[in-house]
Amino acid sequence: MWADPGEDPRNSEGTSPDGELPTLLDFLTSYRMTLRMKCEGLDPEQLARRSVPPSTMSLLGLVRHLVEVERDWRNWISDGDPVPKLYGGRDADFDGAVAEQAMVDAAFTDLEREQAATDAALARNPDLGERLGKDGTSVRELMVHRIEEYARHCGHADLLRECVDGRVGQ
């Protein structure tokens, strides 16, 4: 097993959260933790390794991709000018993921910052039916999409991690 069930930070005792928004946030938090857990204990070379050729995907690339996705989600709900890409044009999040400790540290710092910024923007709009931004995206749609995005990439992370060091998920 990936983590001892008694020590797994994703396991919670007691009942699940009441209400739709707390439930969505609970799932999002769990998937975010899972992604971090899949990256723990690896050095920069292992995190940047493209272990499923010909794909350019790596664990570090996934982290950088989710930084860009968090920024993009804020663009969905904003009426203002979009925040620009942090790492550059198309696929730069994956293509630019190189085995350097400074890049690894920056990617995880960027992810924490961007997650917090998106969380804060959405916290100002707790009505899941409210429509935001130029395209009228509902808060519910964005929350579900966030969960879906992290869940999908946690599946990728399972496979990438297994190819890096043989460790499998639960």
C-alpha positions as CSV (number, residue, x, y, z in Angstrom):
1,M,0.0,0.0,0.0
2,W,1.1,3.5,-0.7
3,A,0.5,4.8,2.8
4,D,-0.4,3.0,6.0
5,P,-4.2,3.5,6.4
6,G,-3.7,4.6,9.9
7,E,-1.3,7.4,8.8
8,D,-2.8,8.3,5.5
9,P,-3.6,12.1,5.6
10,R,-6.5,11.5,3.2
11,N,-8.3,9.2,5.6
12,S,-10.7,11.0,7.9
13,E,-12.6,9.5,10.8
14,G,-16.3,10.2,11.3
15,T,-18.9,11.3,8.8
16,S,-18.4,12.9,5.5
17,P,-19.0,16.6,5.1
18,D,-22.6,17.9,5.0
19,G,-23.6,19.8,1.9
20,E,-22.5,19.9,-1.7
21,L,-19.8,22.5,-1.4
22,P,-18.0,21.0,1.6
23,T,-18.2,17.6,-0.2
24,L,-16.7,19.0,-3.4
25,L,-13.9,20.7,-1.4
26,D,-13.2,17.5,0.5
27,F,-12.7,15.6,-2.7
28,L,-10.5,18.3,-4.2
29,T,-8.3,18.4,-1.1
30,S,-7.9,14.6,-1.2
31,Y,-6.8,14.6,-4.8
32,R,-4.4,17.5,-4.2
33,M,-2.8,15.5,-1.4
34,T,-2.7,12.4,-3.5
35,L,-0.7,14.2,-6.2
36,R,1.8,15.5,-3.6
37,M,2.1,12.0,-2.1
38,K,2.9,10.6,-5.6
39,C,5.8,13.0,-5.9
40,E,7.2,12.6,-2.4
41,G,10.6,11.0,-1.9
42,L,11.8,11.5,-5.5
43,D,14.8,13.5,-6.6
44,P,14.7,16.1,-9.4
45,E,15.8,13.6,-12.0
46,Q,13.0,11.2,-11.1
47,L,10.4,13.9,-11.0
48,A,11.4,15.2,-14.4
49,R,11.7,11.7,-16.0
50,R,9.5,11.1,-19.0
51,S,8.9,7.6,-18.1
52,V,6.2,6.7,-20.6
53,P,7.7,7.5,-24.0
54,P,6.8,9.0,-26.4
55,S,4.8,11.2,-24.0
56,T,6.5,14.3,-22.6
57,M,4.6,13.8,-19.4
58,S,6.5,13.6,-16.1
59,L,5.5,14.1,-12.5
60,L,7.2,17.5,-12.5
61,G,5.4,18.4,-15.7
62,L,2.1,17.4,-14.1
63,V,2.7,19.8,-11.2
64,R,3.6,22.6,-13.6
65,H,0.6,21.8,-15.7
66,L,-1.7,22.1,-12.7
67,V,-0.1,25.5,-11.9
68,E,-1.2,26.6,-15.4
69,V,-4.6,25.1,-15.0
70,E,-5.2,26.8,-11.7
71,R,-4.3,30.2,-13.3
72,D,-6.6,29.4,-16.3
73,W,-9.6,28.6,-14.0
74,R,-9.3,32.0,-12.5
75,N,-9.5,33.4,-16.0
76,W,-12.8,31.5,-16.5
77,I,-14.4,33.4,-13.6
78,S,-12.8,36.8,-14.1
79,D,-14.3,39.7,-16.0
80,G,-10.8,41.3,-16.2
81,D,-7.8,40.7,-18.4
82,P,-6.6,37.1,-18.2
83,V,-3.6,36.2,-16.2
84,P,-0.8,35.1,-18.6
85,K,0.7,31.6,-18.7
86,L,3.5,31.3,-16.2
87,Y,5.7,28.8,-18.1
88,G,5.2,29.9,-21.7
89,G,3.2,28.6,-24.6
90,R,1.5,25.4,-25.4
91,D,3.1,22.3,-23.6
92,A,5.8,24.4,-22.1
93,D,4.7,23.2,-18.7
94,F,5.7,19.7,-19.7
95,D,8.5,20.4,-22.2
96,G,10.3,22.8,-19.8
97,A,10.2,20.4,-16.8
98,V,13.9,19.7,-16.3
99,A,15.8,17.9,-13.5
100,E,16.9,20.9,-11.4
101,Q,16.1,21.3,-7.7
102,A,15.4,25.0,-8.1
103,M,12.8,24.1,-10.8
104,V,11.2,21.5,-8.5
105,D,11.0,23.9,-5.6
106,A,9.6,26.6,-7.7
107,A,6.9,24.4,-9.2
108,F,5.6,23.3,-5.8
109,T,5.7,26.9,-4.5
110,D,3.9,28.0,-7.7
111,L,1.3,25.3,-7.2
112,E,0.6,26.3,-3.6
113,R,0.3,29.9,-4.6
114,E,-2.0,29.3,-7.5
115,Q,-4.2,26.9,-5.6
116,A,-4.6,29.4,-2.8
117,A,-5.5,32.2,-5.3
118,T,-8.1,30.1,-7.1
119,D,-9.5,28.9,-3.7
120,A,-9.7,32.5,-2.5
121,A,-11.4,33.7,-5.8
122,L,-14.0,30.9,-5.5
123,A,-14.6,31.4,-1.7
124,R,-16.0,34.8,-2.6
125,N,-18.7,33.0,-4.5
126,P,-20.1,30.2,-2.4
127,D,-23.4,29.8,-4.4
128,L,-22.7,26.8,-6.6
129,G,-25.3,28.0,-9.1
130,E,-23.8,31.4,-9.5
131,R,-22.4,32.1,-13.0
132,L,-19.2,34.0,-13.3
133,G,-16.9,35.5,-15.9
134,K,-17.4,36.4,-19.5
135,D,-18.7,32.9,-20.4
136,G,-21.0,32.6,-17.4
137,T,-19.3,29.5,-16.0
138,S,-21.1,28.2,-12.9
139,V,-19.2,27.8,-9.7
140,R,-20.5,24.2,-9.6
141,E,-19.1,23.4,-13.1
142,L,-15.7,24.8,-12.1
143,M,-15.6,22.9,-8.9
144,V,-16.5,19.6,-10.6
145,H,-14.0,20.3,-13.4
146,R,-11.2,21.0,-10.8
147,I,-11.9,17.6,-9.1
148,E,-12.0,15.9,-12.5
149,E,-8.7,17.4,-13.6
150,Y,-6.8,16.5,-10.4
151,A,-8.4,13.0,-10.4
152,R,-7.3,12.3,-14.0
153,H,-3.8,13.5,-13.3
154,C,-3.5,11.5,-10.2
155,G,-4.2,8.5,-12.4
156,H,-1.3,9.6,-14.6
157,A,0.8,10.1,-11.6
158,D,0.2,6.5,-10.5
159,L,1.5,5.2,-13.8
160,L,4.4,7.6,-13.9
161,R,5.5,6.8,-10.4
162,E,5.3,3.1,-11.0
163,C,7.6,3.5,-14.0
164,V,10.0,5.6,-12.0
165,D,10.5,3.3,-9.0
166,G,7.9,0.6,-9.1
167,R,5.8,2.1,-6.3
168,V,2.0,1.6,-7.0
169,G,-0.9,3.6,-5.7
170,Q,-3.9,2.6,-3.7
